Amino acid sequence: MKYYRPVTEKLDYFTGNTTIPGELLTERERNTKFRYLSDLIFEVVEVSRKKTYFMFGARFEAGKH
């Protein structure tokens, strides 16, 4: 599945959300929570849904440190 991974921690002043480095965001989450941030902050990755986990409400890739 296609995910967007923030490279650095940035605050979207208009929505009030802060990115978490390493968090995996779907395209819909990226466009609603961080719509005013530049695409240069995110890298596009392909990760299987089965290789992800949630911690404190954020999705991360399993086995990625």
N, C-alpha and C positions, 0 to 999 in steps of 0.2 A: 504494500500500500504506500502511496505517496504521502510523505510527511515533510513539514518544514521545521528545521532545527535552528534555534537562535544561537549565534556564535558568541554574542556578548549580552550582558545585562543592560537593558534599555527600558526607559519609561515612556509609554505612550501618553502624553499629557492630556490628550483629548478624551481618551477612554479611561484613563487612570490605572491601566494594567501595566505590569512590569514583566519582561521576559525572563525566563530562567534558562541559563545556558545548558544545553543538552536536552531540554524538554522537547518532546515530539508533538507538533500541532498539525491537525488536519487542515486542509485548505479552508474549510468553513470557519474553524476556530481562528486561523490566522487572519482571515478577512473581517471577522467580527470583533475580535479582541485587540488586534494590532493593525488595524487598517491604515493608520497614518504613519507607520514606520516604513523605512526604505526596505526594498527587497535585498539590499546588500547585507543586511543584518542576518538574514536567514540563508541556510543552505538546504537544498532539496535533497532528500534521501529516500531510498526505497527500503522499507523494513516490513517484514511479515507481522501481521497482527498478533500472531502467536508468540512472537519474540519481543513483546512489550509488556510493561507492568506499570501500575499506578502507585505513586507514593505521595501522600498528602494532596491528592487531587491533580497531580501532574503526571503525564505519561512519559516514560523513559524507555530506552532500548535495553533489553536484558543482556547481560554480559558485557556491556559497554561501561568502562570505568573512566 
